Amino acid sequence: MSMETKVIKPLLRSLFISYALSALFLGALAFALYKLRLGESLVNLLIFAVYFAACFAGGFFTGRKVRNRRFFWGLLSGMFYFLILFAASWAMDPRASIQAARSLMVLGVCAFGGTLGGMLIFQVHLPFTVLPGFHPGCLKIQKYLPD
């Protein structure tokens, strides 16, 4: 299996998932801000939560697809998320001052979220009503079922 199929495609897909979730969560946050008149400090906290959740999901997806050194690929997913976010922010307004403390905080949140997502492994068990008559501990029996 080539490096492209094994690592690069899952990493790109995880970035797509991360940014799609960011758009969804930030849209919900904007709606909540409009309806509930949230304070600035709460909005900043929720934006950090969106970054964390998006990087967590991206790291989780990358870790599940790559399957080795999950923490590293999750970390890399979070770092790429941050780099794209930083580059896009800078491209929007290159003359804006860069807030180093906030940028480092966002980098830390993205890296931690991606790493944590990459390390977690969930065993997904299907409901056994799909497989009547089989023992609940035997999911491997599915490969012997006729198509």
Sequence and secondary structure as in RCSB ss.txt:
>XXXX:A:sequence
MSMETKVIKPLLRSLFISYALSALFLGALAFALYKLRLGESLVNLLIFAVYFAACFAGGFFTGRKVRNRRFFWGL
LSGMFYFLILFAASWAMDPRASIQAARSLMVLGVCAFGGTLGGMLIFQVHLPFTVLPGFHPGCLKIQKYLPD
>XXXX:A:secstr
  HIIIIIHHHHHHHHHHHHHHHHHHHHHHHHHHHH   HHHHHHHHHHHHHHHHHHHHHHHHHHH SSHHHHHH
HHHHHHHHHHHHHHHHH TTS   HHHHHHHHHHHHHHHHHHHH        TTSSTTS TT  GGGGGS  
